[in-house]
Amino acid sequence: MPTMQIITIAFLVSLLFLAAHLTAGYLLQERKYSVKKTALLWGGAALFLFLDLCFCVLFLSKPWRMPVALMLSYLCFWGIFIYASADGFWKKCYLWITYGCVFCVSLSFSFYGCYLLVPDGPDTLVYLMRSVLYDMISFAILFAYHKYGRPIIREISGFRTKHWISLSIVSIIYFFTFVIVLAKISADNGINANTLLFFSLLVCSFAVASSLIISIIYQMRKEARDELVRQNVEYLTSYVENARKTEQESRRIRHDLRHHDERIAAMAKEGDTEGILAYLGQSKEASESFPAWCPNVTVNGILSSYAEKAKEAGVAYIAQADMPAQSGVADVDFVAILANLLENALNACVAEKSAGPIQVHVRNVGNKTVIAVSNPCGTALRLENGLPAARGIGIDSIISSSVRYHGEINYKMQEGICTACVILNP
């Protein structure tokens, strides 16, 4: 085959495989860097894939061309995916290794498809048909994941390390088994009954294991939601307890109103104007000890709970909110976002031994819900593209909940003050 024809085939094949890899990267990753930097990273991976395929087609013997080329490109894309995605390490490993299993299954089916359709066809036709069949199968699986799997996966914290390690180990076992079977299918250069039987049994086993893993993932999502509900109950319980205490105090004040009037009258007769003003101020403080920032019960519960926590920690706390009673943002998402922002802010103040203040703003602006929390912060906090470089479960929960509302999250440091702003589109 002429050299130019080989290069043309390698170029077309690389475009088809590149499309599948890039689609997988886009659907699986949570972008950590700017759009420009992310595009440059994946562009570099695409260039590597093209050069890799050209090198393997030109210099390796036929049985080794595709296995070596695809394995090198897969490992390259795996490295970029781990580096460019914002999820926890083991969650990223599980997602990409599972995609590797899908990659091997799709490619194996494309091999068998070519053996059936064009058993004696020219290399040009075989390479292109194999790539087309692979892309058709891969895109079908990836878009099914996009519609049904991705919303569920995004709800689960990437920092549940124990769970994701267990799932990753299962995927790794299947991945290497599939790689060995794929190499055997390629070496057979045709349909071998024993290989086909083993491949079929392996695919069935992988389907069963995937079903079990899906049930585990659903359980992980349930646990994550239950945790948010538990936090919500905690904040609302605190809110109700404060309301009950304030109501009791108000009843006591109303019951003793006659005595208050007598005392005010006595001070008035004595001309004690300053005493009257001080006494009225005390009464007002007692009757307004429970703040109601807005009609939304969940937001009030969270703000009230952290007002108490900040008071106990000796940290100044300023909150403003105008959320309506009924909001397009679910209560559990307010807990995941607002409560975690306040928890991080309070922890930062305590760690820095700062008296604050923590400032909170929760409001509707047009059709958007804006949540902003600021607090004094030391120089240890390092930001990358608007997010903390070192992230824990709290920030991961904020990101997961914000994604459901096509949200925007941005952290910034200015003159020792860290401000986190989340804009939601409910």
Number of C-alpha atoms within 10 A of each C-alpha: 8 7 10 9 11 15 17 14 20 23 16 15 21 24 16 17 21 21 15 21 26 17 15 24 23 14 14 23 19 18 16 18 18 13 11 8 13 18 13 12 17 21 13 14 22 22 12 16 25 21 16 20 23 22 15 19 21 14 10 14 10 14 14 15 19 18 17 17 21 20 14 16 23 20 13 17 25 22 14 17 27 19 17 21 19 20 24 19 16 22 23 23 23 20 21 26 23 20 23 24 22 20 25 24 24 21 21 25 18 23 24 21 18 22 17 12 11 13 14 11 12 10 13 14 13 20 19 17 19 21 23 16 20 24 22 14 18 24 17 11 16 20 15 12 17 15 10 11 15 16 14 17 20 21 23 24 24 22 19 15 13 9 15 22 16 13 20 20 15 18 25 17 12 21 22 15 15 23 19 14 20 21 17 15 20 20 13 12 13 15 16 12 9 9 15 15 11 12 20 12 12 17 17 12 13 20 12 12 15 16 12 12 16 15 12 14 20 15 13 19 18 14 13 18 17 13 15 20 17 14 17 23 17 15 24 20 15 18 23 15 13 19 17 13 13 18 16 13 17 17 13 12 16 12 11 11 12 11 12 16 11 11 14 19 14 13 16 14 10 10 11 13 13 11 14 17 12 11 16 14 12 12 16 11 11 14 18 14 16 17 16 18 18 17 14 17 20 22 28 20 25 24 27 24 19 19 20 15 15 24 11 9 16 16 20 17 20 14 15 14 20 14 20 14 11 11 13 13 17 13 18 21 21 21 26 27 23 22 25 18 24 24 15 15 26 26 14 20 23 16 11 13 13 19 17 23 19 25 18 22 16 22 16 16 9 8 10 16 20 20 21 20 22 22 26 23 21 17 9 6 12 13 14 13 14 17 19 15 13 10 13 13 15 18 19 23 24 24 24 25 24 24 18 16 17 11 19 14 17 15 18 17 19 9 8 11 17 21 21 21 20 21 19 22 17 15
